[in-house]
Amino acid sequence: MVCGLGHVNGNLFKDEYSRVMAMTYDYMVLAGTQGKMNHAKKDRMFEFAEQNRLPTILFAEGGGGRPGILTLQE
């Protein structure tokens, strides 16, 4: 999971109104599959975005769950 802060339409709006958070799965790390630490990081980032009232862009395509790792429902 790679996360960052940026601006969308920063030329039209003040910084505080154009700031966004973006997240994507990193294909270079175990083919972008999702593991326990990945879910923990994603949860922290969503909490950060909520606390700072940031719109969030999530590129959710990845390699899926890792074999042998329990899902969140188990």
C-alpha positions as CSV (number, residue, x, y, z in Angstrom):
1,M,0.0,0.0,0.0
2,V,1.4,3.4,-1.1
3,C,-0.3,6.5,0.3
4,G,0.2,10.2,-0.3
5,L,-1.3,13.6,0.0
6,G,-1.9,15.9,-3.0
7,H,-4.1,18.5,-4.6
8,V,-6.9,18.3,-7.1
9,N,-7.7,21.5,-9.0
10,G,-5.2,23.3,-6.8
11,N,-5.2,26.2,-9.4
12,L,-8.9,26.8,-8.8
13,F,-9.2,26.4,-5.0
14,K,-7.3,27.2,-1.9
15,D,-4.9,24.6,-0.6
16,E,-7.2,23.5,2.3
17,Y,-10.1,22.9,-0.2
18,S,-8.1,21.0,-2.9
19,R,-6.2,18.6,-0.7
20,V,-6.8,14.9,-1.1
21,M,-5.3,11.6,0.0
22,A,-4.6,8.9,-2.5
23,M,-3.9,5.2,-1.9
24,T,-2.9,2.3,-4.1
25,Y,-1.7,-1.2,-3.8
26,D,2.0,-1.6,-4.7
27,Y,2.4,-4.4,-7.3
28,M,6.2,-4.4,-6.5
29,V,5.4,-5.8,-3.0
30,L,4.1,-9.4,-3.3
31,A,2.2,-8.6,-6.5
32,G,-0.1,-6.0,-4.8
33,T,-1.7,-8.7,-2.6
34,Q,-3.4,-7.7,0.7
35,G,-2.1,-8.9,4.0
36,K,-2.6,-8.1,7.7
37,M,-0.2,-5.1,7.8
38,N,-1.7,-3.8,4.6
39,H,-5.1,-3.7,6.1
40,A,-3.8,-2.1,9.3
41,K,-2.1,0.7,7.2
42,K,-5.3,1.2,5.1
43,D,-7.3,1.5,8.3
44,R,-4.9,4.1,9.7
45,M,-5.0,6.1,6.5
46,F,-8.8,6.1,6.4
47,E,-8.8,7.3,10.0
48,F,-6.3,10.1,9.1
49,A,-8.5,11.1,6.2
50,E,-11.6,11.2,8.4
51,Q,-9.9,13.3,11.1
52,N,-8.6,15.7,8.5
53,R,-11.8,15.7,6.4
54,L,-9.9,14.7,3.3
55,P,-11.5,13.2,0.2
56,T,-9.9,9.9,-0.5
57,I,-8.9,8.4,-3.9
58,L,-8.4,4.6,-3.6
59,F,-7.0,2.7,-6.6
60,A,-8.3,-0.7,-5.3
61,E,-7.0,-3.0,-8.0
62,G,-4.5,-5.5,-6.6
63,G,-3.6,-9.1,-6.4
64,G,-6.3,-9.9,-3.9
65,G,-5.8,-11.7,-0.5
66,R,-2.7,-13.7,0.1
67,P,-3.1,-17.5,0.2
68,G,-3.0,-18.8,3.8
69,I,-3.9,-15.4,5.4
70,L,-7.2,-15.1,7.2
71,T,-9.7,-12.7,5.8
72,L,-11.3,-10.0,7.8
73,Q,-14.5,-12.0,8.1
74,E,-12.8,-15.0,9.8
